């Protein structure tokens, strides 16, 4: 069994394009940093270990930040915090968007109408302004940011899930399940969701990128993760003044944000090309 | 054959298709000859390579396929070696193609006449005006209504049969030497089909055009072709002039094909003591404002098969949905054992849902592609019976054996790993797992080949005699009615035009529509179409 899977995988692995390999590498490295942060970072996340704005040296490879904390350590811990936040937000957004979107597709009628219009309202307000407004009211914290961003992002997932769900609901096997007396949950999770997986997985990758950028932007504005926790967005903000002295250090967390986004996109592109190939 | 007369000569043709990186042959070393003005019928089941050969006669291979060996001599020129530019020049002007679905072949954004004349203008055979005049003459010949103006309509403004005739006119516009007809009437109703067949045959005869007529329906090919080639799995089984082929097929495969439609169950007549199992009375249903069913009433008696026959748009599939509760009726009722059923499936009890099972037309869409055969059949067992996991496993194996599918081999397969006939068997198995009292079979064999259809019919008949289930058998195909029905309900435009026992409806139909329907079913006699057209003229 394992051998047959492996032998089937081999040609698949051989056909992975170079861009996808680069994406996998980036995700892998950042993933390892995030998981093993305390073990591999030279200093603690929050400890002040030197003077403010020290330059690159043996002790501090990327120098220190505005408070004298080690940049490299904060970058590594930032992977854990920023990526973790984005992942949690995306997962929550998917949980909300998928369950409402697929239910709207299966049930139809008033539920569909109601959810659809609610989503229209949410989408009509510019996302960033809406998020700033809510966070200003409830106060900035990691939990409130996750909730706000997840609800805002779930509107896009709702639309996609509903559209994909509609085309599956039109299939006869869903009628058969209805006539069998299956519950709504059973129809959504047994009949519809498994067949919607391919476009939704691809959407997960893309959504993760948007959420990640959004979370970074909010952190940059000081509304995300609160100090002293390290976060790529706020690291750019805190050290931005260094750029005027010709030091590129504050650009490194910004570059990390960009590289991860591109890497995830490469992998998603590859996945999409496989699933469209097997669909035909 | 004298070579002067010869139009197409294919020899040693091998066509291969790429699957999983390996080229596999679709057509094996095929030889084919066609004289000028001759009509050759290609017959075979799906996968026989009929369409592939038809396209190869134009020097064309579908994407993913290639002409691997052989010569295709068209009027002395080898199309397999010709450049793409040369082939493009021939296509449309000297060789034309008529596809199965005219609706898919026409561009919905342009008027018919623009599309009909485009080829001629493109190939600089005629000026636009001359081509338009010729197109109108062809519409007249194809007996399209209002030939002067019909060309200025868009494809969605004419009926399916008219579109198919317009497409034949489009193929004829450059007076080609060869036309390939690929199942041109398969998507049409029987009463429309006969019109299209008559127009196609007339025009091909008058213009002395050679044709390759591809079909899976032997009775139709018998009307159209001078000579028939029987194909199986990309190989020639045998070929002979039509009459010889029909009267004396040599090969066993051909004989099986010919014998397929001879299966017939014994009609079980009603007895006075019985009361109906399901009775439908004064059923009305509509989609929005469009009324689809108008006062439909009929009864189904236990262990009987009621065939509901009608053409597309007759409301027969809607009837299935209304009985099953998917589309609530506007008025009227459906009663099971004298007890009225709630109109919507949502209000029916588990027991009521279990009693009536629906088997769909397209087994591809009716099976969840992500579930295995075992899971699919187990689900109703889990919902309706109190069986434990072990007992369910045994029951699945029992059902699969009943369906003539080896349990150990098929239980773990997914729908994609099954053939069309096997998928339909699994659908029937899922319905049987619920232990229903009535099964609604909605065109269950229309997506299947003839030999497979026969197998499914035999299976249904056996299940009925073993388990005592009654069927509502919805179909457009009167041959199936003859095979399996006890009683017949004929529908047209949502109204029951005739109902009664099979013997009475088929032997002495009362309504003119039933007579028309019966007379339009092609027979295996090559003179059938000529005879039909003559009786109509008188």
Interface residues (C-beta under 8 A of the other chain):
Chain A: X11 X171 X172 X173 X175 X176 X178 X179 X180 X181 X182 X190 X191 X194 X195
Chain B: X21 X324 X325 X326 X345 X348 X350 X353 X357 X358 X360 X362 X365 X366 X367 X368 X369 X370 X371 X379 X380 X383 X430 X434
